[in-house]
Amino acid sequence: MACMSPFFRRKSPVSPQDRLVTLVRKPGCHLCDDAQSVVERVCGDLGVPWEARDITEDQRLHDRYWEQIPVVLVDGEQHTFWRVNEERLRKALVEG
């Protein structure tokens, strides 16, 4: 039997607890504080692990994201920046 094309394969579902949310932020940033509140709430509700990364302590993150902070990454891929929409983040974590 021939292998099915990857185009037609469905992604296997990923449990929210198997995801990782990363908040890229810097100290003294009010938008970062707002974003962290949303990330904490959504991740807490869904049992999703999350981490905060400070661009002042990581040159690579600074070079990549300094104009966009706060930035939210889901499993290492950029999800959003500046403002975090709670429903959109929740949907991305549940639906993959």
C-alpha positions in Angstrom: 0.0 0.0 0.0 1.4 3.4 -1.0 2.2 6.0 1.7 -0.3 8.7 2.1 0.9 12.2 1.1 1.7 14.4 4.0 -0.7 16.9 2.6 -3.6 14.6 3.5 -2.4 13.5 6.9 -3.9 15.1 9.9 -1.7 16.4 12.6 -2.0 14.3 15.7 -3.7 16.4 18.4 -1.5 18.0 21.0 -2.7 18.2 24.5 -2.5 21.8 26.0 -0.3 20.5 28.8 2.2 19.4 26.1 2.5 22.9 24.8 4.9 25.7 26.0 4.1 29.4 26.0 7.0 31.8 26.1 6.5 35.5 26.9 9.3 37.6 25.6 9.3 40.8 27.7 11.4 43.5 29.4 11.3 45.1 32.8 9.2 48.2 33.2 7.0 47.5 30.2 3.3 48.0 31.0 2.2 46.1 27.9 4.4 43.2 29.0 2.7 43.3 32.4 -0.7 43.2 30.7 0.4 40.3 28.4 1.7 38.4 31.4 -1.6 38.6 33.2 -3.4 37.1 30.1 -0.7 34.4 29.7 -0.9 33.5 33.4 -4.7 33.3 33.3 -5.0 31.2 30.1 -2.1 28.9 30.9 -3.3 28.5 34.5 -6.8 27.6 33.3 -5.5 25.0 30.7 -2.6 23.6 32.7 -0.1 24.9 30.1 3.5 25.5 31.2 4.8 29.0 30.4 8.0 30.9 30.9 9.0 34.6 30.7 12.2 35.5 28.9 13.8 39.0 29.4 15.2 40.6 26.2 17.7 42.6 28.4 19.3 39.3 29.3 19.3 37.5 25.9 20.9 39.3 23.0 19.4 37.0 20.4 15.9 37.6 21.7 16.7 41.4 21.9 17.9 41.5 18.3 14.9 39.6 17.0 12.0 41.1 19.1 13.0 44.4 20.6 10.5 46.4 18.4 7.6 44.0 19.0 7.6 43.2 22.8 5.8 41.8 24.4 5.9 38.8 22.1 4.1 35.5 22.8 5.5 32.3 21.4 3.6 29.0 21.4 6.0 26.0 21.1 8.7 28.4 19.8 6.6 29.9 17.0 5.5 33.5 17.2 1.8 33.7 18.2 1.3 37.4 18.7 3.0 40.7 19.8 2.1 43.9 21.6 -1.4 42.9 22.8 -2.5 39.4 23.7 -6.0 38.4 22.9 -7.2 35.9 25.5 -9.6 34.0 23.3 -7.1 33.7 20.5 -4.4 32.4 22.8 -6.8 29.9 24.4 -8.0 28.7 21.0 -4.4 28.3 19.7 -3.5 26.2 22.8 -6.6 24.0 22.7 -6.9 23.5 18.9 -3.3 23.5 18.1 
